[in-house]
Amino acid sequence: MRYTKKPRIFLEMKPNIDTKGRAARGGIALVFFLAGVCLVSQAPVFAGIFILIGLFCAFEAWRAWCAIRACGIKLPF
């Protein structure tokens, strides 16, 4: 049986933010998610976009990983 490699995306997503950054992304996720839920009846397309952004921010907080920092841009938190 041949050894198969794991997908590289999860191996390269090393934590690059600290607890303060995780809390900031968690707060941003909550704001976007709640805004999306509030907009569902009025603007479903924007609500879906806001909910997706909120879910991505929650993923960043959960993995202690920031996509912007992974691109090499420095952030204050």
N, C-alpha and C positions, 0 to 999 in steps of 0.2 A: 504494500500500500504506500502510495506516495504522500509525502508531507505537503499539506496545503497551508499557504500563508493566510493570516488574518487580514481583513481589509485594512489598508494603510491609514485611512482617514481617522480611525479611532486611536491608532498608535501615535499619530502626529499631533493629536489634540492634547498636548501636555498642558497642565494647569499653568496659566500665566497671569492670574490675578489673585489678590489676597482676600481676606475676609471682608474688608471694606468695599472692595470692588464687587464681590459676590452680593453683598447687601444692596448696593446701588443697582445692580442689574435685576435683582429680585424686586425692588421697588418699581423700577421702570417696567418690568414685566406685568406687575399687578396693575399699574396705571393703564397700560395699553390694553390689557385683557378686559378690564372693567369698562373702558371707553368703547371697546368693540362690542361688548354685551349690551351696553346702553344704546348703541347705534343700530342694532339688528333690525328693528322695526322701521327705522327711518331711511337708512342707507345701507342695505345689506352688503354691497360690494366693499364699501369702506370699512364696515364692521368686520368682514372677513380678513381684510388686510391688517387691521388693527389687532385682531385675534392672532393672526399668524406672527406678527411682530412680537406680540406678548409671549407667545409660546417659544419663539426663538430666544428671546431674552431670558426666559425661565430656563431653557436648556443651557445657555451660557452660565447662568448662576449655578445650576446644578453641577456642571462639569468644571467649574472654576476656570473657564476658558473664555477669552474675548476675541472675536473675529477681527476687530480693528487692531488690537495689539498684536495678533498673529501676523498681520500685514506689515508690522514694523512701526506703527504710529504710536507715539507716547501719549498717554492719557493721565490726568491728575489722580484718578482713582482706579 
